[in-house]
């Protein structure tokens, strides 16, 4: 039984490595100018749930790299990448909902995706999340929650977050 577990673990590690190699190969192809090959590699890796490959697919559709620009398709790939844990993809979706870029403006959904991005340590997302709570955009205004997320943004390197924590503290916000 122990041998079976070791073999299963080795197979799992090899499958993770194959996916990583695929993304590296896609990046190399893209850097050498073979965007079509890169697209094919990223597409295959995304189908295997590689978050970074899905982000590259989203960017291809968002910027029209080897394919026609298709914002809704880009958002599908960004969503998959976000669901797989890539915070920067969550931030892209949040900003899209916040601004109504390629999708109907929806502050509640923007807040949801800012939260997901912040949970994945994306500093800017934490700042936006805090701001939404501070002004009540997409959620009931709550300066205590706002302060908590400004603090997280501060800890992740956003100087404005530190400023707002200090300001809210001086205002008596717990």
C-alpha positions, 0 to 999 in steps of 0.5 A, a space after each residue: 500500500 505504501 508503494 502505491 502512495 509513493 507512485 501516486 505522489 510521483 505521478 501527481 508531481 510529474 503532472 504538475 511539472 508537465 503543466 508548468 513546462 507547458 506554460 514555460 514553453 508557451 512563454 518561450 514561444 511567445 517571446 520568440 514571436 510564435 504567438 500562435 504556438 503560444 496560444 495553443 500551448 496556453 489553451 491546452 494548459 488552461 484546459 488542465 486548470 493551469 491558472 497562469 495559462 488561463 490568464 494568458 488566454 484571457 489576455 489573448 482575447 482581451 488584446 486580440 493576440 492571434 484571435 479577434 478581440 472578444 471581451 466576453 471570452 476574455 472575462 470567461 478565461 479571467 474568471 477561470 484563472 481567478 477561480 483557480 486562485 490567481 488574484 490578479 485575474 480576480 482584480 481584472 474582473 473586479 475592475 471590469 464590474 466596477 467600471 462597466 468595461 466589457 460587462 454591465 457595471 455591478 458594484 456588488 460583483 466588483 466587491 466580490 471579486 475585489 475580496 477574492 483578489 485581496 484574499 490572494 494578497 493583491 494589495 490594490 484589491 485590498 485597497 479597493 475593497 476597503 474603499 467600497 466599505 468606506 463609502 458603501 459602494 456595493 455594500 452597507 457602509 462599514 468603516 471598521 471593515 474598511 479599516 481592516 482592509 486598508 490595514 491589509 493593503 498597508 501590510 502588502 505595501 500600499 502607502 495610501 492604505 497606511 494613511 487611511 488606517 491612521 486617518 480612521 484611527 484618529 476618527 475613532 474607528 475601531 
